Amino acid sequence: MDPLLVRLNLNVSSREEVIEELAALYYEKGIVTNKQKYIAAVNQRESDGTTGIGDGIAIPHGKSSVVSKAAVAVASTANPIDWNALDDKPVKYIFLLAVPEKSDNTHLELLSELAGTLMDDDVREKLKKVTNVLDLEKIFESEVK
């Protein structure tokens, strides 16, 4: 997990603001070459169905030719926001995936592994106690093999 792709306690009030903030990180790091095209890819995926998996977690993702390498950006929000999640509850933890257009199924494997990890009750409880990037890294170092 890249600590430079983590934003904790974001002061945002909408899904669009979270995606904009994390896409800006990708752009700054050269992971996406065109922020608006990447955001359009994420929004297109969101229009196909919610990526809010429940329990305050969303895993939005965008697959686009403007993505130079696969990456995961992580955010927690200062206040829960509406994401039209499967459980109809607001979201506080967002894991935004950037996926190169010409990638194979690697992103599906990453998405599946991440979702599986985040469905673990212990992981979700630890996530609620995260106060810094190191806390977050420890969760995923111990859970993702």
N, C-alpha and C positions, 0 to 999 in steps of 0.2 A: 504494500500500500504506500503510495506516494504522499507524504505529509503535505506537499504543496498542492495537492488536489483535495484537500479536506477543509471544509468551512463549518465551524461549530457555532451554534446559536445565531444563525442568520436571522436578521430582522426583516422578514418578508411576510407578505400577506396572501400570496397566490402561488399556484403551481408555475405560472409563467415566470414569475420573478425568480423562483428557485432555479428553473432551467436556464434562465438568462445569466444568473450569477455563476453557475457551474460551467456553462458553455464559455463564459468569459475566461475562466481558469484554463480551460482546454486551449482556447485561442492564444492566451498569453504564453503557454508552454509549447505552442507549435503542434499540438495534438490534432487540432482542427485548423484548416487554412482559411475557412470562411465561416465565421460564427453564425451568421443568419441562415446559411444553407443547412448547417448542422441543426440549428434550432428547428428549422422547417421539417427536417427528417424526424426529430424527436416528436414534434407536434403531430406529424402524420401518423406515427406509431400510436400516440395517445388517442387519436381519433378512431383508431381500429378497436380500441378497448382499453380500459384502465390498466395502469401498471401499479396501482395501489393494491398491494397484496394482502392488506389487513394488518392489524396490530400496530398501526402507526407507521407502516413502512411502505415505501414506493420504490420500484426499480425501473424507472424510465430508461429508454435506450433509443439510440439513433444510429442507423447504418447508412453511411454516405460516402461518396467519393472524396469529400473534403476531410475525412478522417485519415490521418497518416499512420496511426497505430492504435491498437485496442487499449482502452484505459477505463478505469473506474474512478469517478469523483464522488465524494461523500459529503453530505451536508446534514446537519441537524438544524431545526428551526427554533427560534426563541419561543414561538407560539405555534401550536398545531394549525395546519392549513387544510382546506378542502382539496381532496384529490379524486373524488368519486371512487373511493376505494371499495373493494369487494365487500367489506364489512360495514360500509357506510359511515366509517369513523374517520376523523381527520388524521393527517400524516404529520409526523415530526422528523422522520429519518428517511433520507433520500439517497439512493445509490444510482448515479447516472452513468450509464455505459456508453462509451464511444466505440463504434465498430466500423472498421474499414469496409467499403462496399464490396471489395473483392475477397473478403475473408471467407474461409470455409465455415464449417459449423462450430468453430472455436467459440464464437460469441454465445451460441446456444448452450454449450457446455459450461461456460463461465456463468451465464445467467442461471442455469439450472443449479450449479454448485452454490452460487450466492444465495439464491432463493431457498435452497435446502438448508443452508447454514442459518439463514435468518428465520426460518420456521422453528428452530430449536428454542424451546422456552427459556433455557439458561442463557442463550445468546441474547435474546430479546431483553431479558432482565439486566444483563451486563450493559447492553446498549443504553438503557435508561440511566445508567450511572456514569456514563462517559463525560468527563469534564475537559479532556484534552486529547490531542492526537495520539499520544503514547497509550492512553487507555484504549483507544479504538484499535490501534495496531496490536495490542496484546490480545484482544478478543479474536482477531482474525488469524494471528499467528498460532494460537492454540486450537482454533476450530478448523481452519482450512489446511488440509494436508496436501 
